[in-house]
């Protein structure tokens, strides 16, 4: 088993919690976070990718931003989603 994947899954969950806390404390608005994550996703898909990068490589680069956007939406609804659920939703949205 590749230990990097569970570590990254944990990192995404931890970061989603920090982002939600920033919203709760009034440091950032959800719309600001959505915009920042959408910009990161667009950069991964279009602007930051090399012409030689495959589509699957670009989608992999966009995955973290997409997972965090899904987590942000879950938090807005008062839900606590686990990583597998978030990843599944990302897969359904692409």
Biopython code that builds the backbone (N, CA, C, O; Angstrom):
import numpy as np
from Bio.PDB.StructureBuilder import StructureBuilder

atoms = [
    (1, "UNK", "N", (0.833, -1.185, 0.000)),
    (1, "UNK", "CA", (0.000, 0.000, 0.000)),
    (1, "UNK", "C", (0.873, 1.241, 0.000)),
    (1, "UNK", "O", (1.868, 1.307, 0.722)),
    (2, "UNK", "N", (0.511, 2.202, -0.788)),
    (2, "UNK", "CA", (1.235, 3.462, -0.865)),
    (2, "UNK", "C", (0.802, 4.343, 0.296)),
    (2, "UNK", "O", (-0.360, 4.740, 0.380)),
    (3, "UNK", "N", (1.738, 4.651, 1.195)),
    (3, "UNK", "CA", (1.386, 5.451, 2.374)),
    (3, "UNK", "C", (1.155, 6.912, 2.039)),
    (3, "UNK", "O", (0.585, 7.641, 2.850)),
    (4, "UNK", "N", (1.579, 7.359, 0.869)),
    (4, "UNK", "CA", (1.375, 8.768, 0.509)),
    (4, "UNK", "C", (-0.102, 9.084, 0.345)),
    (4, "UNK", "O", (-0.532, 10.183, 0.697)),
    (5, "UNK", "N", (-0.890, 8.154, -0.179)),
    (5, "UNK", "CA", (-2.305, 8.438, -0.395)),
    (5, "UNK", "C", (-3.055, 8.707, 0.903)),
    (5, "UNK", "O", (-3.763, 9.710, 0.980)),
    (6, "UNK", "N", (-2.938, 7.860, 1.935)),
    (6, "UNK", "CA", (-3.618, 8.190, 3.193)),
    (6, "UNK", "C", (-3.119, 9.496, 3.811)),
    (6, "UNK", "O", (-3.888, 10.230, 4.433)),
    (7, "UNK", "N", (-1.835, 9.779, 3.636)),
    (7, "UNK", "CA", (-1.302, 11.029, 4.164)),
    (7, "UNK", "C", (-1.913, 12.224, 3.437)),
    (7, "UNK", "O", (-2.263, 13.224, 4.065)),
    (8, "UNK", "N", (-2.039, 12.122, 2.128)),
    (8, "UNK", "CA", (-2.662, 13.202, 1.373)),
    (8, "UNK", "C", (-4.146, 13.330, 1.706)),
    (8, "UNK", "O", (-4.670, 14.439, 1.811)),
    (9, "UNK", "N", (-4.816, 12.202, 1.871)),
    (9, "UNK", "CA", (-6.226, 12.241, 2.253)),
    (9, "UNK", "C", (-6.384, 12.992, 3.575)),
    (9, "UNK", "O", (-7.267, 13.838, 3.716)),
    (10, "UNK", "N", (-5.537, 12.680, 4.521)),
    (10, "UNK", "CA", (-5.568, 13.373, 5.811)),
    (10, "UNK", "C", (-5.263, 14.849, 5.675)),
    (10, "UNK", "O", (-5.874, 15.680, 6.347)),
    (11, "UNK", "N", (-4.322, 15.178, 4.812)),
    (11, "UNK", "CA", (-3.975, 16.582, 4.588)),
    (11, "UNK", "C", (-5.160, 17.350, 4.015)),
    (11, "UNK", "O", (-5.444, 18.466, 4.451)),
    (12, "UNK", "N", (-5.859, 16.759, 3.034)),
    (12, "UNK", "CA", (-7.036, 17.416, 2.464)),
    (12, "UNK", "C", (-8.101, 17.648, 3.528)),
    (12, "UNK", "O", (-8.704, 18.720, 3.579)),
    (13, "UNK", "N", (-8.337, 16.652, 4.378)),
    (13, "UNK", "CA", (-9.337, 16.798, 5.434)),
    (13, "UNK", "C", (-8.922, 17.864, 6.443)),
    (13, "UNK", "O", (-9.751, 18.659, 6.887)),
    (14, "UNK", "N", (-7.649, 17.880, 6.804)),
    (14, "UNK", "CA", (-7.166, 18.890, 7.745)),
    (14, "UNK", "C", (-7.292, 20.293, 7.143)),
    (14, "UNK", "O", (-7.727, 21.229, 7.815)),
    (15, "UNK", "N", (-6.914, 20.425, 5.896)),
    (15, "UNK", "CA", (-6.995, 21.726, 5.242)),
    (15, "UNK", "C", (-8.442, 22.177, 5.095)),
    (15, "UNK", "O", (-8.738, 23.363, 5.246)),
    (16, "UNK", "N", (-9.343, 21.249, 4.802)),
    (16, "UNK", "CA", (-10.754, 21.638, 4.698)),
    (16, "UNK", "C", (-11.270, 22.133, 6.045)),
    (16, "UNK", "O", (-12.079, 23.060, 6.094)),
    (17, "UNK", "N", (-10.815, 21.529, 7.130)),
    (17, "UNK", "CA", (-11.199, 21.994, 8.462)),
    (17, "UNK", "C", (-10.670, 23.386, 8.761)),
    (17, "UNK", "O", (-11.369, 24.209, 9.351)),
    (18, "UNK", "N", (-9.440, 23.646, 8.356)),
    (18, "UNK", "CA", (-8.848, 24.973, 8.561)),
    (18, "UNK", "C", (-9.599, 26.017, 7.731)),
    (18, "UNK", "O", (-9.881, 27.113, 8.215)),
    (19, "UNK", "N", (-9.914, 25.679, 6.499)),
    (19, "UNK", "CA", (-10.663, 26.622, 5.660)),
    (19, "UNK", "C", (-12.030, 26.922, 6.254)),
    (19, "UNK", "O", (-12.469, 28.072, 6.262)),
    (20, "UNK", "N", (-12.706, 25.890, 6.753)),
    (20, "UNK", "CA", (-14.008, 26.103, 7.378)),
    (20, "UNK", "C", (-13.878, 26.977, 8.624)),
    (20, "UNK", "O", (-14.728, 27.832, 8.873)),
    (21, "UNK", "N", (-12.838, 26.773, 9.392)),
    (21, "UNK", "CA", (-12.614, 27.596, 10.580)),
    (21, "UNK", "C", (-12.390, 29.062, 10.195)),
    (21, "UNK", "O", (-12.888, 29.965, 10.868)),
    (22, "UNK", "N", (-11.651, 29.294, 9.125)),
    (22, "UNK", "CA", (-11.436, 30.665, 8.661)),
    (22, "UNK", "C", (-12.754, 31.341, 8.290)),
    (22, "UNK", "O", (-12.936, 32.534, 8.531)),
    (23, "UNK", "N", (-13.662, 30.580, 7.708)),
    (23, "UNK", "CA", (-14.984, 31.108, 7.379)),
    (23, "UNK", "C", (-15.765, 31.375, 8.664)),
    (23, "UNK", "O", (-16.366, 32.440, 8.813)),
    (24, "UNK", "N", (-15.761, 30.427, 9.584)),
    (24, "UNK", "CA", (-16.489, 30.588, 10.843)),
    (24, "UNK", "C", (-16.008, 31.798, 11.632)),
    (24, "UNK", "O", (-16.810, 32.490, 12.259)),
    (25, "UNK", "N", (-14.709, 32.054, 11.606)),
    (25, "UNK", "CA", (-14.131, 33.176, 12.343)),
    (25, "UNK", "C", (-14.300, 34.509, 11.608)),
    (25, "UNK", "O", (-13.972, 35.565, 12.150)),
    (26, "UNK", "N", (-14.813, 34.459, 10.377)),
    (26, "UNK", "CA", (-15.027, 35.687, 9.621)),
    (26, "UNK", "C", (-13.785, 36.230, 8.941)),
    (26, "UNK", "O", (-13.778, 37.370, 8.475)),
    (27, "UNK", "N", (-12.733, 35.425, 8.878)),
    (27, "UNK", "CA", (-11.493, 35.858, 8.222)),
    (27, "UNK", "C", (-11.678, 35.870, 6.709)),
    (27, "UNK", "O", (-11.191, 36.771, 6.026)),
    (28, "UNK", "N", (-12.379, 34.874, 6.191)),
    (28, "UNK", "CA", (-12.661, 34.763, 4.759)),
    (28, "UNK", "C", (-14.139, 34.448, 4.562)),
    (28, "UNK", "O", (-14.781, 33.845, 5.423)),
    (29, "UNK", "N", (-14.658, 34.858, 3.437)),
    (29, "UNK", "CA", (-16.019, 34.501, 3.051)),
    (29, "UNK", "C", (-15.963, 33.228, 2.207)),
    (29, "UNK", "O", (-14.974, 32.979, 1.516)),
    (30, "UNK", "N", (-17.016, 32.432, 2.263)),
    (30, "UNK", "CA", (-17.062, 31.217, 1.435)),
    (30, "UNK", "C", (-16.879, 31.535, -0.037)),
    (30, "UNK", "O", (-16.195, 30.801, -0.750)),
    (31, "UNK", "N", (-17.478, 32.614, -0.495)),
    (31, "UNK", "CA", (-17.340, 32.983, -1.909)),
    (31, "UNK", "C", (-15.893, 33.295, -2.273)),
    (31, "UNK", "O", (-15.455, 32.993, -3.383)),
    (32, "UNK", "N", (-15.153, 33.893, -1.354)),
    (32, "UNK", "CA", (-13.733, 34.161, -1.602)),
    (32, "UNK", "C", (-12.954, 32.853, -1.733)),
    (32, "UNK", "O", (-12.102, 32.710, -2.610)),
    (33, "UNK", "N", (-13.259, 31.906, -0.852)),
    (33, "UNK", "CA", (-12.591, 30.607, -0.930)),
    (33, "UNK", "C", (-12.966, 29.873, -2.208)),
    (33, "UNK", "O", (-12.108, 29.285, -2.866)),
    (34, "UNK", "N", (-14.251, 29.906, -2.561)),
    (34, "UNK", "CA", (-14.687, 29.267, -3.813)),
    (34, "UNK", "C", (-13.922, 29.845, -4.996)),
    (34, "UNK", "O", (-13.445, 29.105, -5.856)),
    (35, "UNK", "N", (-13.805, 31.172, -5.037)),
    (35, "UNK", "CA", (-13.103, 31.830, -6.139)),
    (35, "UNK", "C", (-11.629, 31.438, -6.173)),
    (35, "UNK", "O", (-11.078, 31.176, -7.243)),
    (36, "UNK", "N", (-10.993, 31.399, -5.011)),
    (36, "UNK", "CA", (-9.569, 31.025, -4.954)),
    (36, "UNK", "C", (-9.363, 29.585, -5.402)),
    (36, "UNK", "O", (-8.419, 29.285, -6.133)),
    (37, "UNK", "N", (-10.253, 28.689, -4.961)),
    (37, "UNK", "CA", (-10.136, 27.283, -5.361)),
    (37, "UNK", "C", (-10.461, 27.097, -6.839)),
    (37, "UNK", "O", (-9.843, 26.272, -7.511)),
    (38, "UNK", "N", (-11.424, 27.858, -7.344)),
    (38, "UNK", "CA", (-11.742, 27.788, -8.771)),
    (38, "UNK", "C", (-10.568, 28.285, -9.607)),
    (38, "UNK", "O", (-10.281, 27.732, -10.668)),
    (39, "UNK", "N", (-9.893, 29.322, -9.132)),
    (39, "UNK", "CA", (-8.697, 29.821, -9.829)),
    (39, "UNK", "C", (-7.598, 28.766, -9.842)),
    (39, "UNK", "O", (-6.928, 28.569, -10.856)),
    (40, "UNK", "N", (-7.417, 28.087, -8.706)),
    (40, "UNK", "CA", (-6.396, 27.034, -8.630)),
    (40, "UNK", "C", (-6.738, 25.884, -9.574)),
    (40, "UNK", "O", (-5.864, 25.334, -10.243)),
    (41, "UNK", "N", (-8.017, 25.531, -9.618)),
    (41, "UNK", "CA", (-8.455, 24.464, -10.529)),
    (41, "UNK", "C", (-8.204, 24.862, -11.979)),
    (41, "UNK", "O", (-7.690, 24.066, -12.765)),
    (42, "UNK", "N", (-8.565, 26.087, -12.330)),
    (42, "UNK", "CA", (-8.369, 26.557, -13.710)),
    (42, "UNK", "C", (-6.888, 26.593, -14.069)),
    (42, "UNK", "O", (-6.513, 26.252, -15.190)),
    (43, "UNK", "N", (-6.057, 26.999, -13.139)),
    (43, "UNK", "CA", (-4.615, 27.020, -13.394)),
    (43, "UNK", "C", (-4.096, 25.606, -13.649)),
    (43, "UNK", "O", (-3.272, 25.390, -14.538)),
    (44, "UNK", "N", (-4.581, 24.657, -12.869)),
    (44, "UNK", "CA", (-4.151, 23.261, -13.056)),
    (44, "UNK", "C", (-4.626, 22.722, -14.396)),
    (44, "UNK", "O", (-3.895, 21.994, -15.067)),
    (45, "UNK", "N", (-5.836, 23.071, -14.789)),
    (45, "UNK", "CA", (-6.402, 22.525, -16.024)),
    (45, "UNK", "C", (-5.910, 23.236, -17.270)),
    (45, "UNK", "O", (-5.777, 22.615, -18.324)),
    (46, "UNK", "N", (-5.639, 24.518, -17.168)),
    (46, "UNK", "CA", (-5.320, 25.306, -18.367)),
    (46, "UNK", "C", (-3.995, 26.051, -18.257)),
    (46, "UNK", "O", (-3.047, 25.778, -18.994)),
    (47, "UNK", "N", (-3.950, 26.986, -17.334)),
    (47, "UNK", "CA", (-2.840, 27.920, -17.285)),
    (47, "UNK", "C", (-1.521, 27.371, -16.809)),
    (47, "UNK", "O", (-0.472, 27.784, -17.303)),
    (48, "UNK", "N", (-1.538, 26.446, -15.858)),
    (48, "UNK", "CA", (-0.289, 25.974, -15.284)),
    (48, "UNK", "C", (0.258, 24.720, -15.937)),
    (48, "UNK", "O", (1.384, 24.302, -15.665)),
    (49, "UNK", "N", (-0.540, 24.133, -16.790)),
    (49, "UNK", "CA", (-0.134, 22.869, -17.402)),
    (49, "UNK", "C", (0.746, 23.118, -18.621)),
    (49, "UNK", "O", (0.588, 24.107, -19.336)),
    (50, "UNK", "N", (1.653, 22.216, -18.829)),
    (50, "UNK", "CA", (2.480, 22.265, -20.034)),
    (50, "UNK", "C", (1.699, 21.649, -21.189)),
    (50, "UNK", "O", (0.817, 20.817, -20.980)),
    (51, "UNK", "N", (2.023, 22.055, -22.380)),
    (51, "UNK", "CA", (1.348, 21.495, -23.553)),
    (51, "UNK", "C", (1.521, 19.986, -23.621)),
    (51, "UNK", "O", (0.670, 19.285, -24.169)),
    (52, "UNK", "N", (2.614, 19.486, -23.070)),
    (52, "UNK", "CA", (2.880, 18.048, -23.123)),
    (52, "UNK", "C", (2.147, 17.268, -22.025)),
    (52, "UNK", "O", (2.124, 16.038, -22.055)),
    (53, "UNK", "N", (1.553, 17.967, -21.068)),
    (53, "UNK", "CA", (0.838, 17.271, -19.994)),
    (53, "UNK", "C", (-0.439, 16.647, -20.540)),
    (53, "UNK", "O", (-1.170, 17.277, -21.304)),
    (54, "UNK", "N", (-0.698, 15.421, -20.149)),
    (54, "UNK", "CA", (-1.911, 14.743, -20.587)),
    (54, "UNK", "C", (-3.120, 15.308, -19.846)),
    (54, "UNK", "O", (-2.984, 15.989, -18.829)),
    (55, "UNK", "N", (-4.297, 15.012, -20.375)),
    (55, "UNK", "CA", (-5.526, 15.457, -19.716)),
    (55, "UNK", "C", (-5.647, 14.840, -18.330)),
    (55, "UNK", "O", (-6.079, 15.503, -17.388)),
    (56, "UNK", "N", (-5.265, 13.568, -18.204)),
    (56, "UNK", "CA", (-5.352, 12.912, -16.900)),
    (56, "UNK", "C", (-4.391, 13.560, -15.897)),
    (56, "UNK", "O", (-4.700, 13.650, -14.709)),
    (57, "UNK", "N", (-3.235, 14.007, -16.374)),
    (57, "UNK", "CA", (-2.280, 14.703, -15.504)),
    (57, "UNK", "C", (-2.885, 16.018, -15.027)),
    (57, "UNK", "O", (-2.779, 16.363, -13.850)),
    (58, "UNK", "N", (-3.511, 16.742, -15.927)),
    (58, "UNK", "CA", (-4.136, 18.027, -15.569)),
    (58, "UNK", "C", (-5.269, 17.818, -14.577)),
    (58, "UNK", "O", (-5.411, 18.579, -13.620)),
    (59, "UNK", "N", (-6.079, 16.781, -14.806)),
    (59, "UNK", "CA", (-7.178, 16.498, -13.876)),
    (59, "UNK", "C", (-6.634, 16.120, -12.498)),
    (59, "UNK", "O", (-7.201, 16.501, -11.475)),
    (60, "UNK", "N", (-5.540, 15.374, -12.480)),
    (60, "UNK", "CA", (-4.918, 15.012, -11.203)),
    (60, "UNK", "C", (-4.425, 16.258, -10.474)),
    (60, "UNK", "O", (-4.533, 16.344, -9.251)),
    (61, "UNK", "N", (-3.890, 17.215, -11.209)),
    (61, "UNK", "CA", (-3.433, 18.461, -10.604)),
    (61, "UNK", "C", (-4.611, 19.272, -10.051)),
    (61, "UNK", "O", (-4.468, 19.964, -9.042)),
    (62, "UNK", "N", (-5.756, 19.190, -10.699)),
    (62, "UNK", "CA", (-6.936, 19.943, -10.270)),
    (62, "UNK", "C", (-7.668, 19.264, -9.105)),
    (62, "UNK", "O", (-8.483, 19.896, -8.433)),
    (63, "UNK", "N", (-7.381, 17.995, -8.870)),
    (63, "UNK", "CA", (-8.104, 17.220, -7.858)),
    (63, "UNK", "C", (-8.119, 17.874, -6.477)),
    (63, "UNK", "O", (-9.190, 17.958, -5.876)),
    (64, "UNK", "N", (-6.985, 18.342, -5.941)),
    (64, "UNK", "CA", (-7.032, 18.937, -4.599)),
    (64, "UNK", "C", (-7.990, 20.122, -4.501)),
    (64, "UNK", "O", (-8.739, 20.235, -3.531)),
    (65, "UNK", "N", (-7.972, 21.005, -5.498)),
    (65, "UNK", "CA", (-8.881, 22.147, -5.469)),
    (65, "UNK", "C", (-10.324, 21.682, -5.518)),
    (65, "UNK", "O", (-11.183, 22.237, -4.832)),
    (66, "UNK", "N", (-10.592, 20.670, -6.325)),
    (66, "UNK", "CA", (-11.959, 20.150, -6.430)),
    (66, "UNK", "C", (-12.416, 19.505, -5.126)),
    (66, "UNK", "O", (-13.551, 19.715, -4.698)),
    (67, "UNK", "N", (-11.551, 18.727, -4.495)),
    (67, "UNK", "CA", (-11.899, 18.104, -3.222)),
    (67, "UNK", "C", (-12.192, 19.174, -2.177)),
    (67, "UNK", "O", (-13.164, 19.065, -1.429)),
    (68, "UNK", "N", (-11.359, 20.203, -2.123)),
    (68, "UNK", "CA", (-11.570, 21.254, -1.136)),
    (68, "UNK", "C", (-12.843, 22.047, -1.424)),
    (68, "UNK", "O", (-13.513, 22.491, -0.491)),
    (69, "UNK", "N", (-13.188, 22.231, -2.700)),
    (69, "UNK", "CA", (-14.455, 22.892, -3.026)),
    (69, "UNK", "C", (-15.634, 22.047, -2.552)),
    (69, "UNK", "O", (-16.601, 22.580, -2.008)),
    (70, "UNK", "N", (-15.559, 20.734, -2.755)),
    (70, "UNK", "CA", (-16.628, 19.845, -2.303)),
    (70, "UNK", "C", (-16.727, 19.869, -0.776)),
    (70, "UNK", "O", (-17.829, 19.852, -0.227)),
    (71, "UNK", "N", (-15.599, 19.907, -0.100)),
    (71, "UNK", "CA", (-15.600, 19.978, 1.365)),
    (71, "UNK", "C", (-16.208, 21.299, 1.823)),
    (71, "UNK", "O", (-16.968, 21.326, 2.791)),
    (72, "UNK", "N", (-15.886, 22.379, 1.148)),
    (72, "UNK", "CA", (-16.436, 23.693, 1.469)),
    (72, "UNK", "C", (-17.956, 23.683, 1.345)),
    (72, "UNK", "O", (-18.659, 24.244, 2.186)),
    (73, "UNK", "N", (-18.453, 23.047, 0.299)),
    (73, "UNK", "CA", (-19.904, 22.941, 0.109)),
    (73, "UNK", "C", (-20.532, 22.082, 1.202)),
    (73, "UNK", "O", (-21.611, 22.402, 1.700)),
    (74, "UNK", "N", (-19.868, 21.000, 1.572)),
    (74, "UNK", "CA", (-20.381, 20.141, 2.650)),
    (74, "UNK", "C", (-20.473, 20.912, 3.963)),
    (74, "UNK", "O", (-21.477, 20.835, 4.670)),
    (75, "UNK", "N", (-19.413, 21.656, 4.279)),
    (75, "UNK", "CA", (-19.408, 22.443, 5.508)),
    (75, "UNK", "C", (-20.533, 23.481, 5.490)),
    (75, "UNK", "O", (-21.164, 23.729, 6.517)),
    (76, "UNK", "N", (-20.785, 24.087, 4.327)),
    (76, "UNK", "CA", (-21.841, 25.099, 4.214)),
    (76, "UNK", "C", (-23.210, 24.503, 4.533)),
    (76, "UNK", "O", (-24.087, 25.189, 5.058)),
    (77, "UNK", "N", (-23.387, 23.216, 4.209)),
    (77, "UNK", "CA", (-24.650, 22.537, 4.495)),
    (77, "UNK", "C", (-24.672, 21.924, 5.895)),
    (77, "UNK", "O", (-25.650, 21.282, 6.279)),
    (78, "UNK", "N", (-23.602, 22.121, 6.650)),
    (78, "UNK", "CA", (-23.532, 21.560, 7.997)),
    (78, "UNK", "C", (-23.188, 20.083, 8.018)),
    (78, "UNK", "O", (-23.392, 19.410, 9.028)),
    (79, "UNK", "N", (-22.667, 19.576, 6.912)),
    (79, "UNK", "CA", (-22.302, 18.167, 6.806)),
    (79, "UNK", "C", (-20.800, 17.987, 7.023)),
    (79, "UNK", "O", (-20.004, 18.898, 6.793)),
    (80, "UNK", "N", (-20.449, 16.817, 7.461)),
    (80, "UNK", "CA", (-19.046, 16.443, 7.608)),
    (80, "UNK", "C", (-18.786, 15.267, 6.674)),
    (80, "UNK", "O", (-19.104, 14.128, 7.014)),
    (81, "UNK", "N", (-18.218, 15.524, 5.514)),
    (81, "UNK", "CA", (-17.969, 14.462, 4.527)),
    (81, "UNK", "C", (-16.589, 13.855, 4.750)),
    (81, "UNK", "O", (-15.642, 14.553, 5.113)),
    (82, "UNK", "N", (-16.488, 12.548, 4.528)),
    (82, "UNK", "CA", (-15.175, 11.921, 4.594)),
    (82, "UNK", "C", (-14.517, 11.994, 3.215)),
    (82, "UNK", "O", (-15.146, 12.364, 2.224)),
    (83, "UNK", "N", (-13.252, 11.637, 3.183)),
    (83, "UNK", "CA", (-12.495, 11.794, 1.949)),
    (83, "UNK", "C", (-13.083, 10.975, 0.800)),
    (83, "UNK", "O", (-13.178, 11.471, -0.323)),
    (84, "UNK", "N", (-13.470, 9.755, 1.062)),
    (84, "UNK", "CA", (-14.001, 8.900, -0.016)),
    (84, "UNK", "C", (-15.260, 9.504, -0.630)),
    (84, "UNK", "O", (-15.448, 9.462, -1.846)),
    (85, "UNK", "N", (-16.120, 10.065, 0.219)),
    (85, "UNK", "CA", (-17.333, 10.704, -0.286)),
    (85, "UNK", "C", (-16.974, 11.926, -1.134)),
    (85, "UNK", "O", (-17.549, 12.136, -2.202)),
    (86, "UNK", "N", (-16.030, 12.723, -0.658)),
    (86, "UNK", "CA", (-15.614, 13.905, -1.419)),
    (86, "UNK", "C", (-15.009, 13.502, -2.768)),
    (86, "UNK", "O", (-15.325, 14.095, -3.799)),
    (87, "UNK", "N", (-14.146, 12.500, -2.749)),
    (87, "UNK", "CA", (-13.509, 12.041, -3.989)),
    (87, "UNK", "C", (-14.556, 11.489, -4.969)),
    (87, "UNK", "O", (-14.460, 11.706, -6.177)),
    (88, "UNK", "N", (-15.546, 10.781, -4.438)),
    (88, "UNK", "CA", (-16.615, 10.262, -5.283)),
    (88, "UNK", "C", (-17.378, 11.398, -5.946)),
    (88, "UNK", "O", (-17.694, 11.342, -7.134)),
    (89, "UNK", "N", (-17.670, 12.436, -5.155)),
    (89, "UNK", "CA", (-18.387, 13.591, -5.716)),
    (89, "UNK", "C", (-17.554, 14.305, -6.777)),
    (89, "UNK", "O", (-18.090, 14.777, -7.780)),
    (90, "UNK", "N", (-16.257, 14.383, -6.555)),
    (90, "UNK", "CA", (-15.385, 14.983, -7.573)),
    (90, "UNK", "C", (-15.477, 14.169, -8.863)),
    (90, "UNK", "O", (-15.605, 14.727, -9.952)),
    (91, "UNK", "N", (-15.411, 12.865, -8.728)),
    (91, "UNK", "CA", (-15.496, 11.990, -9.897)),
    (91, "UNK", "C", (-16.799, 12.140, -10.643)),
    (91, "UNK", "O", (-16.820, 12.082, -11.872)),
    (92, "UNK", "N", (-17.883, 12.330, -9.925)),
    (92, "UNK", "CA", (-19.193, 12.493, -10.568)),
    (92, "UNK", "C", (-19.344, 13.853, -11.240)),
    (92, "UNK", "O", (-20.133, 14.010, -12.171)),
    (93, "UNK", "N", (-18.573, 14.844, -10.757)),
    (93, "UNK", "CA", (-18.716, 16.201, -11.288)),
    (93, "UNK", "C", (-17.846, 16.469, -12.509)),
    (93, "UNK", "O", (-18.001, 17.502, -13.160)),
    (94, "UNK", "N", (-16.937, 15.558, -12.826)),
    (94, "UNK", "CA", (-16.037, 15.824, -13.956)),
    (94, "UNK", "C", (-16.466, 15.086, -15.204)),
    (94, "UNK", "O", (-15.817, 15.201, -16.243)),
]
sb = StructureBuilder()
sb.init_structure("model")
sb.init_model(0)
sb.init_chain("A")
sb.init_seg("    ")
for serial, (resi, resn, name, xyz) in enumerate(atoms, 1):
    if name == "N":
        sb.init_residue(resn, " ", resi, " ")
    sb.init_atom(name, np.array(xyz, "f"), 0.0, 1.0, " ", f" {name:<3s}", serial, name[0])
structure = sb.get_structure()
